[in-house]
Amino acid sequence: MTKSYTGRLPRKGGSAVELTRRQFFGYSAAGTGAVGVSALGFDIAEATEVKQDLRIDGATVSHSVCPYCAVGCSLLAYTKKGHDGHVELLQIEGDPDSPVNEGTLCPKGATSLELGISRRRVPSPMYRAPGATEWKQVSWDFTLDKLARNIKESRDRTFVATDSDGNTVNRCEGIAFAGGAAFSSEEGYFATKLMRSLGLVHLEQQARV
Ligand code: SF4
């Protein structure tokens, strides 16, 4: 059972003593090393005992991998079903059994819980039209159509079939592509093939590992 300190402590043999938090810690420090009942009339050792259940007690532990970079640190994700049947993600931490990260995470990986539960996470694509000052939420259909149209227009406009020496090059110089470190090998292979098929020469990758 979880107990919490309320600022009201029992006096031996009867009424209670009201203390502010500051007074409580002051008396606790002064009473360190004292045996048994203190000058205040209560047993410091007994009064300061606080038991807490871990938030992850009884949670399901799932193994996962940090999505942020190619180091591939192992994660433990703790989930628990709430009273309404909804499964809640409670905690993500480094897996101590992993030979990659031995339980540690860099600051980015340590915040990966926020990927799942942050209220500030953007829930849909955002679009700011040319000249507009405000972003607005748009649908994925709108976004994919817009991307396809922009790629087609840029490629048509900047495609180079032959270079200045007359060599056939068939390249698109007006578009660059940056991959994300969260790509799997297969996604990276697919993205590279797709971009090369469009003639892109400027391919980059965020990870520096
Ligand atoms: S972002 Fe940090 S925690 Fe995540 S895989 Fe890379 S080094 Fe590990």
Residues whose N, C-alpha, C, O or C-beta is under 5 A from the ligand:
A	BS01	SF4	C66 Y68 C69 V71 G72 C73 L105 C106 K108 G109
